[in-house]
Amino acid sequence: MNENLKHHKRMMVHRNRLVALLTLFLLICGIIFIQVKANEATLADSQKILQEKNSKLEKAQKNKEHLKIVVKELKDEKYIKKWLRSKSFYSKDGEIIYNFGSK
């Protein structure tokens, strides 16, 4: 009988240890799962921000190219004279200027 009681206690200790280990394992798995989901959300936000920044960069690069063209035109004396004549309605001899009411 005493032997049976010792065996029963030993089995209870092993079972309690197994339950404790399984609980710890499940807790660790839960924490890892939560961390993975949080990282996925952070990654999605970061990718969205990156996409927005890349879009802004593209627009800025296009604007830079446009401004390079404008600067090149402004360095051209013929272009400046033509532009000033069009803005001030000044014409060359024999030239007729039409204004169609630009917006």
N, C-alpha and C positions, 0 to 999 in steps of 0.2 A: 504494500500500500504506500509506504514511504517513497519507494522507488517510482511509483506511478505519479505521485504528487510532484516529485522533483522533475520528472519528465514533462509533466503538464506545465510547470512554472517555466522550464526552459523553452518550451514551445511558445508560451505566451510572450516571453522576452524576445524571441526571434520574430514573432508576428508583429510585436510593437515596433521593433527595429525596422522591419520591412515596411510597415505603414508609415513610419517616420521618414524613411528613405524615399518612398514613393511620393509622399507629400512634398518633400524637399525638391524632388525631381520635377514634379508638376509645377511647383512654384517657380523654379528656375526657368522652365519652359514657358510659363506665362509671362515672366519678365522679358525673356528674349523675344517672344512674339510681340509684346507691346513695343519694345524698342525697334523692332523691324518695321512695324506699322508706322511709328513716329518718323523713322528715317525715310520711309517711302513718301510720306506727306511732305517732309522737308525737301526731299529731292524733287518732287513735283513742283513745289513752290519755286525752288531754285531754277528749274528748267523753264518755268513760265517767265521769271524775271530775266533769265538769259535770253530768251526769245525776244522779249520786249527790248532789251538793250541792243541786240543784234539788229532789230528793225530800226531803232533810232540811229545806230551806226551807219546802216545802209543809206538812210535819208541824209545823214550828215555828209557822207562820202559823195552822194549825188549833188548835194548843195555845194560842196567844195569844188567839184568839177565844173558846175555852172559858174561859180564865182571866178574860177580860173579863166574861163572863156570871157567873162565880163571884164576882168582885169586886162586880158590880152586886147580886147576891143577898145578899152579906154586908153591904151597905150598907142593906138593907131590914130594918127592925126586926121586922116580922111573920115574915119568913123565919127570922131568927135565933131568935126565940122558938119557932117550930114545930120547927126543927132541934134546939134544946136539949131540948125536951120529948120528941122522939123518941129522942134519945140517952140521956137520963136516965130514961126511962119515967115522966115526970111528966105527969099529965093534967089537963085542965080539969074542972070540975064536970060530971058526967054523961057524960064521955068515957071510952070503954073502949079500952085499948091491947092489941093482939095482937102477939106476937113470933113470927115464923115461922122464926127461926134464920137470919138472913142470913149469907152467907159473907164 
